[in-house]
């Protein structure tokens, strides 16, 4: 496909606010135009996303704001996030919340995360939980983490690990362990390592070793090194069975 054809596809997509199609073809246009430098690509992104945003696309508004942020033009980004948020877009509300967090405006960020939740964003529940956790509001953070899990968040493994770390720090050891074991039972493979680290921290080295050996026997090669590290700290060396 020629450069002219690619330009026409991107122009039509931008002018009708079709960010999905624009995103599908931008990289091909960058390649044809030989645009490999960060700033050149981002300025091109700005051009296309501005057209989509001006056509009324809230996704275009979010992409334009994010592009302006990356170009360190935060003051220009804010109004675009606000315009998208005023239209009730969960993505725009989340982008505005992140923008406020980056600027150290925690109260404004919290307000936007809550609005994004009301607009249907599961990920906003997780982000709000992280925000209120940093503010020391542990009970509220736990509630939002659990709500996100119950509603089917795609970040389930991370949520369980965050919950475990938060509860362990609060001295709620049994509950922290339960979340780690739940993550392992849900077949989140990498959770075997934080579970083993947790058990070792609480002087349950035999259980940590057994947890990692179970992971290895289940075919999770990533646990080999973790097991070696646990044994090394005990002054032991891991013998490698023929099945490893």
N, C-alpha and C positions, 0 to 999 in steps of 0.2 A: 504494500500500500504506500502511496506517495505521501510526501509531507503535506501537500495541499489537501489531499483527501482526509488525512488525520486532523488537520486544522479545521476542516469543515465539520467533521464529526464532533470535535470538541466545542466548536462554536455553537452548533445547534443544541448540543446537550446543555451547555452553560446558559444559553438564552432561554431555554425552557425550564431551567432549574433542576435538570436531571443529573444530580451529583453522582449517582451510581454509574451511569454510562460514562460520564466524564472521568471518573476514577479508573474505569476499565481501560481507557485509551490514553490517558496522560503519559504513562510510562513509555508507551510506544512512541509517542510524539517526542518525548525527551530524548529517546535513543536516536530517532531520525535526525533531530536537530543537534545532536552531539552535546547535549546539556548534561554535564557530569558534576559540575561544581555546585555545592550546597546552595549558595546564595542565588545563583542563576536559576536553579530549579524552583526555589521558593518564590522568587519574584514572578516566575511563570505561573506557579500555583496561585499566587495572589491575583493575578490577572483573571484566571479562569474562575476562581471561587468568588471573586467580586462580582463577576457577571451573573453567576448563579444566585448569589445573595441578593443582588439588585432585582433579580427576576422573582424574588419572594421565597426562595428555598431556605427553610430553616437549617437544613444540613449544609447548604452553602454558607450560611451565616456562621455556623460553628466552624467549618473548615477554614473560612477566611480568618476568623478570630484566632484560631490555633496557628495559622500560618503567620499572622502578624506578631503573635507572641514569640514564635521561633525567630522571627526577624528582629526581636527586641523592640517592638513597637507596641508595647502593652497598652498605652493610652488609646491607640487606634482600635485595638482588639475589643476593649470593653463594650463600646456601644453595639458592636455586632452580636456579642453574646447576649446583651440585654435585649436587643430586638428579637432574637430567637426565643429567649426566655419569656418575653411578654406574649408570645404566641402559644405558650403552653408546651413547647417542645421539651421532652425529658432530656434529650441529648444536649440541648442548649442550656438547660438549667444545670445539668451536670458539668458542662464545660465552664459555665460561669462560676460554679462552686469551686472547681479546680483553680480557676483564675484568681478567685479571692484567696484561696488557701496559699497559693504561690506568693501572693502579695501580703500575706500575714494578716488577712482580715477574717479571723476565725468566725466571728458572729455572722457576717454576711455569708460566708461559706456554709455555715450550718443552716441558715434560712433557705439557701438554694438547694442544699441536699434534701431538706424536708419537702420542698416543693417538687423536686424531681421524683421522690418517692410517691408523692400524691399523684404524679403524672404517670406512674407505673414502672419506674426503674428499680429493678432488684439490686443492681450494682450500687445504686445510691444508698441502699440500706447498709451495705458493707462500708462504703466510704464514710457515711455518717457515724457508724460504729467506731471506725478508726479515729475519727475526729474527736468524738466525746471521750474515747478511751484516753487520748492524749491530754484531755482536760481533766482526767481523774474521775470521770463519771462511769465507773466500772459497771454498775448494775444496768445502766441504760445501754452501754456498749454491748453487754452480754445479750440483752433483749433484742437488739437489732441484728446481731450476728445470728441468733437462733431463728429470728423471723426470716432472714434471708435464706437460711438453710431449709426451713420448712416450706418456703415458697419456690424452692428449686433453683437457687442461684448456681450459675456455672462455676462459681469460685468455691465450691464446697470444700475441697481439700484445704485450700488456704484458710478458709474460715475456721475449720476445725483446728488447724495448727495455731492460728491467732488466738482462738479461745483457750487452747491449752496453755500457751505462753502467758496469757493474761491472768488466768486463774492460778497458775503456778506462782506467779509473782505475788499474787494476793494470799498465798499460803493455802489455797484450796487444792491440795495435792491430789486427792482421790478423784476430784472432778476433772482436773487437768489430764490425769492418766486416762480417764474414761474417754475423753475426746480424742486422744492420740490412738487409743485402741480402736475406737470407732472408725477413725480414718483408715487404719490398717484393714479392718474388717470390710470396709467399703471398697477395698481393692485399690486404694490410692498407694501405689507401690512405694513412692519416695517417703511416705510417712513412717516406714520402718526405721529410718535413721533417726528422726527426732524422737521417736519412742525409745530407741536404744540409748540415745543421749540422755533422755529424761531418767531412765532407769539407772544409768550409770551415775548421774548426779545425785541420786538418792540411795547410793550404795547398794544397788541391786544388780551387780555386775553379771552374775550368772543369768539373770533374766534378760539383761541386755544382749548377752552373747547368744542366748537361745532365740531371741527375737530376730537377730540378724541371720543366724543359721537357718531359721525357718524361711526367711525371705530368700536366701540363696537356694534352698531346696525347692522353692516355688519358681525358680528360674530367674530371679532378679539379680543379675550380675553386679549391679551398682552396689550391693551390700558387701561385696568382698573386701573392698578397701576399708569400709567402716568397721568391719569385724577385725581386720588386721590392726586398725588403730586402737580399738578397745583392748585387744589382747596385748598390744605393745605397751599400753599404759599399765598393764598388770605384769609386765616383764615376761610375757609369753609370746610365742610365735604360732601363727595359724598354720596348721598342716593342711595342705590342699588335697582333699579327696579326689579320686579320679573323675568324679562327676562334675567337678568345678570347671 
